[in-house]
Amino acid sequence: MAKRRASSSRSVPQTSGNGNAGPPRTLSGPVFAQPEPTADPTIFKIKHPSDNAAYHAIDELNKLHKIQPLPFPKPRGNKAEPVLSLVDVFGGGDNAGKAIATIQGNKQIVFHSTGDCGSTRGPRTENEVTDKMIGDFNETEAKEVPQFALLLGDIVYSFGEAQYYYDQFYEPYRNYHAPVLAAAGNHDGMISPLAHARSLEAYLSNFCWDPAKGFTVTPEAGGLSRTAQIQPGVYFTLEAPFVRILVFYSNTLEDPGVIANDTIGHAQIDFLKAALQRLKQEDYKGALLFAHHHPPYAFGGQHSSSTEMRQQMDAVCEEVGLWPHAVLAGHAHSYQRFTRTRKDGTEIPYLICGNGGHNVQKLRPVDGNTIRVPQTLQARSRDEDQVVFERYDDTDYGYLRLIVTDDQLRIEYHPASDGVDAKTPDDSVTIDLAQRKRTTFKSSPLGITDAASAVRTQHSRQLRTRQQRQARAKATSKKKR
């Protein structure tokens, strides 16, 4: 699919000192990137002050057990399963329909994912990641071009404040040629005890804009052109060719992630059940992914596994009889990959990609030694599946590149340190969608096989021609005798 750029005819107002450019601007359709690429900034427009005082207050509240998950608004339409189609994300109409038809004709879809993006220290680390992601748009084959990005939470630090959206989100993704969607992380919904704000306020304005109000550039985007995303709420199903992604909100605690309890209600459990039941009724054959901020499995870092959240989701999967092909999360500021082998032999990769720009964290060594993988995190038992810690990167910033076809899901990990032009992943896993097991990826041919076949065909033709000439010459010689 061709790159989708903002029309160069659109006017781009000057950005004020705080990154804002007045009231919202309504456009006729979605815009995903600047008309022309611009150089990476070296400093933030707004210097981010220290949040130490706020975190000290939070620590004191935690000691008193006064930090609890926060309620959140219901998605638009108030349906059990809010759905967002990639057609609508592309803007609807004939052009969006043609774009989807092109993806289907290419027989695969490619997209990006990363989490914990926003940096409070400056733009360098996040720009390293987004610059390499943007490099993935330079492809020989159109089918390899990414169609969207899904961020895995903690987009803006430290408390999702509107004034930092320009520096931490809009500016780093200004040259990204496709839609950017996002799960909300704990820092996107947290409220500083020293501020007067509503939980998720800026996130909802910039990622859950009501499309009935038109495609809109919010004040947080300043003079940039990207329109706000039109997600129906903090949880929803994204429908795209070959894949469905169930996006959840795991709330505001540092640990653990929470999708349902008596305080915030059980709407996301109802959503999960409704989504899985619909997939089962449709006999859906494509890839199914879960995506949320807090990881079901984590190891060796400052964040732990969200066990109860995973058990709640497992219970619904068991009840409906349908499980995801893979689970994506952030929160831990590193890359980690686990393989969960269920009792029926099927395998589910669980991946953390929380090194999208904000402060990579080293995994804690075991007995003073660097962690060697693979290691069994959870042994198989009558009550538990086997979970193996397969790979990790606690040094680089990076992102996931996902490729989905009609029968396979491939997830690649790319560190930014490899450079913009590098196309070799440092880690990957491929799942056979029907068998739900790891397999070898059916890669695109380089053309070498076809070239060799053409040479052999040409050689055979030349040989036949030579043999035919020799036969005719022999026949002619016989006649002359």
C-alpha positions in Angstrom: 0.0 0.0 0.0 1.3 3.4 -0.8 2.4 5.8 1.9 -0.5 8.0 3.2 0.8 11.6 3.7 -0.9 14.7 4.7 -2.0 16.8 1.7 0.6 19.6 1.1 -2.3 22.0 0.5 -3.3 22.0 4.1 -2.3 25.1 6.1 -0.1 24.4 9.1 -0.4 27.2 11.7 2.6 28.3 13.7 3.1 26.6 17.0 3.0 28.7 20.2 5.6 28.3 22.9 3.7 25.7 24.8 3.1 23.5 21.8 -0.6 24.5 21.4 -2.1 26.4 18.4 -5.5 27.6 19.6 -8.8 25.8 19.3 -9.4 22.5 17.6 -9.2 22.5 13.8 -11.8 20.3 11.9 -10.7 18.7 8.7 -12.5 16.8 5.9 -10.6 13.6 6.7 -7.9 12.0 8.8 -4.3 13.2 8.5 -1.4 11.1 9.7 1.8 12.9 9.0 3.3 16.2 8.0 3.1 17.3 4.3 6.9 17.2 4.3 9.3 15.4 6.7 11.0 17.6 9.2 14.2 17.2 11.2 14.1 15.7 14.7 13.9 18.3 17.5 16.8 18.3 20.0 14.9 19.9 22.9 11.3 19.9 24.2 9.2 23.0 23.7 8.2 22.7 27.3 10.9 21.8 29.8 9.5 18.9 32.0 10.1 19.8 35.7 10.9 17.2 38.3 7.9 15.0 39.5 9.7 14.0 42.7 7.3 15.9 44.9 4.3 14.3 43.3 5.8 10.8 43.6 6.7 11.4 47.2 3.0 12.2 47.9 2.0 9.1 46.0 4.3 6.9 48.0 2.8 8.3 51.2 -0.7 7.6 49.9 0.3 4.1 49.0 1.5 3.4 52.5 -2.0 4.3 53.7 -3.6 2.1 51.0 -5.3 5.1 49.5 -4.3 4.5 45.9 -7.0 2.6 44.2 -8.0 1.9 40.5 -10.0 4.7 39.1 -13.4 4.5 37.3 -13.4 5.4 33.6 -16.1 6.5 31.1 -18.0 3.9 29.1 -17.1 3.7 25.3 -19.3 5.5 22.8 -22.5 3.7 22.0 -22.5 1.9 25.4 -22.3 -1.6 23.7 -20.9 -4.6 25.3 -18.3 -4.9 22.5 -17.3 -1.5 21.1 -15.8 -2.0 17.6 -13.4 0.1 15.6 -12.7 -0.9 12.0 -9.6 0.0 10.1 -11.8 1.3 7.3 -13.1 4.0 9.7 -9.6 4.8 10.9 -8.6 5.4 7.3 -11.5 7.8 7.0 -14.2 5.7 5.4 -15.4 6.1 1.8 -14.0 4.8 -1.4 -10.3 5.6 -0.7 -10.4 3.7 2.6 -12.2 0.8 0.9 -9.5 0.7 -1.8 -6.8 0.8 0.9 -8.4 -2.2 2.6 -8.8 -4.0 -0.7 -5.1 -3.5 -1.4 -4.1 -5.0 1.9 -6.4 -8.0 1.2 -5.0 -8.3 -2.3 -1.4 -8.3 -0.8 -2.5 -11.3 1.4 -0.9 -9.8 4.5 -1.0 -6.9 6.9 1.9 -5.3 8.7 1.8 -3.0 11.7 3.9 -1.7 14.6 3.6 -1.8 18.3 5.6 -0.4 21.2 4.9 1.0 24.7 6.1 3.4 27.4 7.0 5.9 24.8 7.0 9.4 26.3 10.2 10.7 27.8 10.5 13.4 30.4 14.2 14.0 29.7 14.1 15.0 26.1 13.2 13.8 22.6 16.3 11.8 21.7 15.4 8.2 22.8 11.8 8.3 21.5 13.0 9.7 18.2 15.5 6.9 17.8 12.5 4.5 18.0 10.1 6.4 15.7 12.9 7.1 13.2 13.5 3.4 12.8 9.8 2.7 12.6 9.5 5.3 9.9 12.3 3.5 8.1 10.0 0.5 7.7 7.9 2.5 5.2 10.8 2.3 2.7 10.1 -1.1 1.3 10.6 -2.7 -2.1 7.3 -4.6 -1.8 4.1 -2.6 -1.0 2.8 -5.5 1.2 5.6 -4.9 3.7 4.6 -1.3 4.4 3.1 -0.8 8.0 -0.6 0.1 8.0 -0.9 1.4 11.6 0.8 1.5 15.0 -0.6 0.4 18.3 1.0 1.9 21.4 0.9 -0.2 24.5 0.3 2.6 27.1 2.2 5.3 29.0 2.2 7.6 26.0 2.8 10.7 28.1 4.7 11.0 31.4 4.3 11.4 34.2 0.6 11.9 34.5 -0.7 12.1 31.0 -0.8 15.9 31.1 -2.2 17.7 28.0 0.7 20.2 27.9 3.2 17.4 27.3 1.3 15.7 24.4 3.0 17.8 21.8 6.6 17.0 22.9 6.0 13.3 23.9 3.5 12.2 21.2 2.8 14.5 18.3 6.3 15.6 17.6 7.9 12.2 17.7 5.3 10.7 15.4 5.0 13.8 13.1 6.6 11.9 10.1 4.9 8.5 10.8 2.8 7.9 7.7 0.0 5.8 9.2 -2.6 5.9 11.9 -1.5 5.6 15.5 -3.8 3.9 18.0 -3.1 3.5 21.7 -4.0 1.5 24.8 -4.0 3.6 27.9 -1.3 3.0 30.5 -1.2 3.7 34.2 0.6 7.0 33.6 -2.0 8.1 31.1 -4.7 7.7 33.7 -2.9 8.6 36.9 -3.6 11.9 38.6 -0.9 13.9 40.3 -1.8 14.6 44.0 -0.5 18.1 43.3 -2.7 18.8 40.3 -6.4 19.3 39.6 -7.2 17.1 36.7 -9.5 14.3 35.6 -8.2 10.8 35.0 -7.6 10.1 31.2 -8.7 13.6 30.2 -6.0 14.3 27.6 -5.9 10.6 26.5 -9.6 10.6 25.7 -9.4 13.9 23.8 -6.5 12.8 21.6 -7.3 9.1 21.1 -11.0 8.7 21.6 -12.3 11.7 19.7 -16.0 11.4 18.6 -15.9 11.1 14.8 -19.4 12.7 14.7 -17.6 15.9 15.5 -15.4 15.5 12.4 -11.7 14.7 12.0 -10.0 17.1 14.3 -6.6 18.4 15.1 -6.6 19.0 18.9 -4.8 22.0 20.6 -2.3 19.5 22.0 -1.0 18.8 18.4 0.0 22.5 18.1 0.9 23.3 14.5 1.2 19.7 13.5 -1.2 18.0 11.2 -2.1 14.7 12.8 -5.8 14.4 13.6 -7.0 12.9 16.9 -7.7 9.1 16.8 -11.4 8.0 16.9 -11.2 5.0 19.3 -14.6 4.3 20.9 -13.1 4.3 24.4 -10.4 2.8 26.6 -11.4 -0.7 25.6 -12.5 -1.9 22.1 -12.0 -4.4 19.3 -9.9 -3.3 16.3 -11.0 -5.0 13.2 -8.5 -5.1 10.3 -7.8 -7.6 7.5 -6.4 -10.9 8.8 -6.4 -9.7 12.5 -8.6 -8.6 15.4 -7.0 -7.0 18.4 -8.9 -6.7 21.7 -7.5 -3.6 23.5 -8.0 -3.3 27.3 -7.3 -0.6 29.9 -5.4 -2.1 32.9 -5.9 1.1 35.0 -3.7 3.4 37.1 -1.8 1.3 39.6 1.9 0.7 39.3 1.2 -2.9 40.0 -0.8 -5.0 39.4 -2.9 -4.3 36.3 -6.6 -4.3 37.0 -9.4 -4.6 34.3 -12.3 -5.5 36.7 -13.2 -5.2 40.3 -16.0 -3.8 42.5 -14.6 -0.3 42.2 -14.3 0.0 38.4 -17.0 -2.6 37.5 -16.8 -5.6 35.2 -17.5 -4.0 31.9 -14.2 -5.2 30.4 -15.0 -8.8 31.4 -18.3 -8.4 29.6 -16.5 -6.9 26.6 -14.0 -9.8 26.5 -16.8 -12.4 26.7 -18.9 -10.6 24.0 -16.0 -10.3 21.7 -14.9 -13.9 22.0 -18.5 -15.2 21.6 -18.9 -13.2 18.4 -15.6 -14.6 17.1 -16.7 -18.1 17.9 -20.1 -17.6 16.2 -18.4 -16.2 13.1 -15.9 -19.1 13.1 -13.2 -16.5 12.7 -10.0 -17.9 11.2 -7.7 -14.9 11.5 -5.3 -13.9 14.1 -6.6 -12.8 17.6 -4.4 -10.6 19.8 -4.9 -9.1 23.3 -3.2 -5.8 24.0 -3.0 -3.9 27.3 -0.4 -2.1 29.3 0.3 -4.2 32.4 2.0 -7.6 31.5 0.4 -10.9 32.5 4.0 -12.3 32.8 7.1 -10.2 33.7 10.5 -11.1 35.1 13.5 -9.5 36.7 12.5 -5.8 36.5 10.7 -3.2 38.6 7.3 -4.5 37.6 5.7 -7.9 38.4 3.3 -10.2 36.7 -0.4 -9.1 36.9 -1.6 -12.5 37.9 -5.2 -11.8 38.9 -5.8 -9.9 35.7 -4.5 -12.8 33.7 -6.6 -15.3 35.7 -9.8 -13.2 35.0 -9.1 -13.2 31.3 -8.2 -16.9 31.3 -11.5 -17.7 32.9 -13.4 -16.1 30.1 -11.3 -17.7 27.4 -11.9 -21.1 29.1 -15.6 -20.5 29.3 -16.0 -19.4 25.7 -13.4 -21.9 24.4 -11.3 -19.4 22.5 -7.8 -18.1 23.3 -5.6 -15.4 21.8 -2.8 -16.2 19.4 -0.5 -13.7 21.2 -0.7 -11.1 24.0 1.1 -7.7 23.9 1.9 -5.5 26.8 4.2 -2.7 28.0 4.8 -1.3 31.5 8.2 -3.1 32.2 10.7 -0.9 30.5 12.4 -3.6 28.4 11.7 -6.2 25.8 10.7 -9.7 27.1 9.1 -12.7 25.4 7.5 -15.7 27.1 6.0 -18.9 25.7 2.9 -20.3 27.5 2.3 -23.9 26.6 -1.2 -24.9 27.5 -2.3 -28.4 28.5 -3.6 -29.1 25.0 -0.2 -28.4 23.5 -1.0 -25.1 22.0 1.4 -22.2 22.5 0.8 -18.5 23.2 3.6 -15.9 23.0 3.4 -13.2 25.7 5.5 -10.2 24.8 6.5 -7.0 26.6 7.7 -4.1 24.6 7.9 -1.3 27.1 11.1 0.3 25.7 9.5 2.7 23.3 11.4 5.7 24.6 11.1 6.0 28.3 14.1 5.0 30.5 15.1 1.4 29.7 15.5 -0.6 32.9 18.0 -3.4 33.4 16.6 -6.7 34.7 17.8 -7.5 38.1 20.6 -10.1 38.1 20.1 -13.5 39.7 22.7 -14.1 42.4 24.8 -11.3 40.9 24.8 -12.9 37.4 23.2 -11.8 34.2 20.0 -13.7 33.5 20.4 -16.5 31.0 17.5 -17.5 28.8 15.6 -19.7 28.2 14.4 -20.2 31.8 11.2 -21.9 33.0 9.2 -19.2 34.8 6.3 -21.5 35.6 6.4 -25.3 35.5 3.6 -27.3 34.2 1.3 -28.7 36.8 -2.3 -29.9 37.2 -3.4 -26.3 37.7 -0.8 -24.3 35.7 0.4 -24.2 32.2 4.2 -24.1 31.5 5.6 -20.7 30.9 9.2 -20.3 29.6 11.1 -17.0 29.6 12.6 -17.1 26.1 14.3 -13.8 25.2 14.9 -10.2 26.5 16.6 -6.9 25.8 17.2 -4.6 28.7 19.7 -2.4 27.0 18.1 -0.9 23.9 15.0 1.0 23.0 12.8 -0.7 20.3 9.5 -1.8 18.9 7.6 -4.8 17.5 6.8 -5.3 13.8 3.9 -7.7 13.3 3.1 -9.5 10.0 -0.2 -11.3 9.7 -1.3 -13.5 6.7 -4.3 -15.8 6.3 -2.5 -18.6 8.1 0.4 -17.1 10.1 1.3 -14.5 12.7 4.9 -13.3 12.9 6.1 -10.9 15.6 9.5 -9.4 15.2 11.5 -7.3 17.7 13.7 -4.5 16.3 16.0 -2.5 18.6 16.5 1.1 17.5 20.3 0.8 18.0 20.4 -1.4 14.8 19.9 1.8 12.8 17.2 3.1 10.5 18.2 1.1 7.5 18.5 -2.3 9.2 15.8 -4.8 8.4 16.9 -7.8 10.5 15.0 -8.4 13.7 16.9 -9.3 16.9 14.1 -11.7 17.9 11.0 -13.2 16.3 8.3 -15.8 16.8 5.8 -17.2 14.3 2.5 -18.8 15.2 0.5 -21.1 12.9 -3.0 -19.7 13.3 -4.8 -23.0 12.8 -2.5 -25.2 14.8 -1.8 -22.5 17.4 1.8 -23.5 17.7 5.2 -22.0 16.8 6.3 -22.7 13.2 8.7 -21.5 10.5 7.6 -18.3 8.8 6.7 -18.5 5.1 9.0 -15.7 4.0 8.7 -13.7 0.7 11.0 -15.0 -2.0 14.1 -12.8 -2.8 13.7 -13.8 -6.5 16.8 -16.0 -6.5 14.7 -19.2 -6.9 12.8 -17.6 -9.8 16.0 -16.4 -11.4 17.6 -19.8 -11.1 14.5 -21.4 -12.6 14.6 -19.0 -15.5 18.2 -19.8 -16.1 17.4 -23.5 -16.1 14.5 -23.0 -18.4 16.6 -21.0 -20.8 19.3 -23.6 -20.7 16.8 -26.3 -21.5 15.5 -24.4 -24.5 19.0 -23.8 -25.8 19.7 -27.5 -25.4 16.6 -28.6 -27.2 17.3 -26.1 -30.0 20.8 -27.5 -30.4 19.6 -31.1 -30.4 17.0 -30.2 -33.0 19.6 -28.6 -35.2 21.9 -31.6 -34.9 19.0 -33.9 -35.8 18.2 -31.9 -38.9 21.8 -31.7 -39.9 22.1 -35.5 -39.5 19.0 -36.1 -41.6 20.2 -33.8 -44.3 23.5 -35.6 -44.4 21.8 -39.0 -44.9 19.8 -37.7 -47.8 22.8 -36.4 -49.6 24.4 -39.9 -49.4 
